[in-house]
Each structure stands twice: as structure tokens, then as C-alpha cells.
Amino acid sequence: MSFLILAVLPFAQLVCAYTNSEYGFSITPPNTWNAVNPPPSPALVEFTDPNIATTGASMNVFATPTTSTLAQYVQGAVQGLTSDGYTVVSQNSITISGMNGEQLVSTSLVDNNNFQTTQDIFVEKGNAYIITLGAFESQYDNVASELSASANSFTVNSVSSGLTSSTSTIEIVGAVVAVIVVVVVVVVLLMRRKRKTEPGSNVVSSPPIPPPPPPYP
């Protein structure tokens, strides 16, 4: 699998639940948020706060077939975050819609802003699911209730057959980091776009957007 970060981000407002028939999940975004269409790979769906330039808030969902256990997947996730320079500040067991999962909270420096990310990880019906929620650390508490309500709406129902499973640790590591990179790239691109379109603004050179991980072997 290869990763593609899209530089052009068209939006369409979405106020109802999103359902993915291939991986059998649904999730309801905050009703004022927008959907990125198409979502940047490898995310299956991406939502952004209309005030993203201020809050840095966005979220996405990723899913992939796996034969790994939840514990193995989370171990790979922590390994990937740590090796890529993220600081894992907490890890807790969670239950959403009757599904047991693990929640990882990490921080990083993004475009000169401290950024906080929460990832809810589940392994259900032969698939791994990662809900990634991100915002500027200084703004996270202001959007936490919206992010939490949306994550808590996540459900898994029927799943398509014929999906190919993988147990590769490098795939786990790559996926967990890649979906954070998607959140980060969307935020940084929109911040830069906003600065360029503000009358009389002087766009200050920013650090480069972190690259996605290499393609899976």
C-alpha cells in the first residue's frame, strides 16, 4: 500500500452519519464540520472544524484487515509514534459501542504549534480501526467534547468478505503514523492557505510538512 497526501482539499459540508460499507463502520461528525472529499490517503474519511485555522481540529478514520490482536496493534502503534518523534503522554483502555479498544494520546510540534492527537484503536471482525482526532494543544479542551461525542458514535456492523489480512509490524507502524500525518497536513495546508489569502498578510516561512512514511513492502 502506498500513501498519497492530497494538496488540493475540496470540502462539502456533511451533517449526517458517514457509513463505510466495505469495512462496515459508521461515525457521525460534529454537525458544523466539513468533509474532505476525497479524503487524503490512507484515511477513509476526514472531517475538519470550520474554524480549523484557529483550533487546528480535524479527525479521520482508517481501517485495514488484520490478524493481529488489539495488544499487538497497540504495541506497534506506540513503537511507531515513539520512533517518529511523537511523545505518547497516555494510554488507556476504552469501550465504545460495546467494543473494547485502546486510546493513545500523543503530542508533537507542527508548524511551530504544539499539536495534540488522540487515537482510538479497535480490532473487530478481522479489521483494525483507528479513529484519529487532532487539534492544537492550546485549543484541544475547547473542541474535546465535540471530538469525544463523534468518536463515541463509532460503530462496526457487517464487514465485506474477501479483504486480505496482514500481520506486518511495519504496516501497523506505518498506518498509525500516516493517519496522524494526514491530520497534520490538512491543518498545515489550511493554515498556510488562510495566511496567503488574508489581506496585507506577510506569509512567514514555515518548516516543511512532515513526509508520510515509506510505502509498505
C-alpha angles and dihedrals in degrees: 000000000000129000126232123189110200117221094195111069115187114186136208122184113246123189102166135070118288116225127194111199096190094059095025100233136127133193134178117221123209105284095243095049127104132231120230105228114227097018117229111260133285091027115090092206133007129194128188136198111245085229092051093134087063103032102027086217123158139134140200142182126225127185135180136167113260142169091201121111121241090255092053092047093049091047089054091047093054090046091052096047094047095046091050094054101262118137112228104212100176144006122194139167114247138182122211123174089347092306121124115224145151127250121211121192117195138170134209142163112261123182090333091311128108106240128198124202131189119196122192110198126195135172110204134157094352096311135101115221126195122189108194119196121182141176141149107289091236090054101038096097090053093059099029095101092052092046093047094048091051093048090049090056090064114119135171120212129156119357128207116251125233097050113145115238127215135192097187113138091209089057091053092048092046095048096049094049094040095058090052089050088053091054091047095047093050091051095046094046092051092046091052092045090052093049091050093051097046110106112252093002121149109216109221117213110256133200114270119271109262110258122242117253118271118275117277115262 
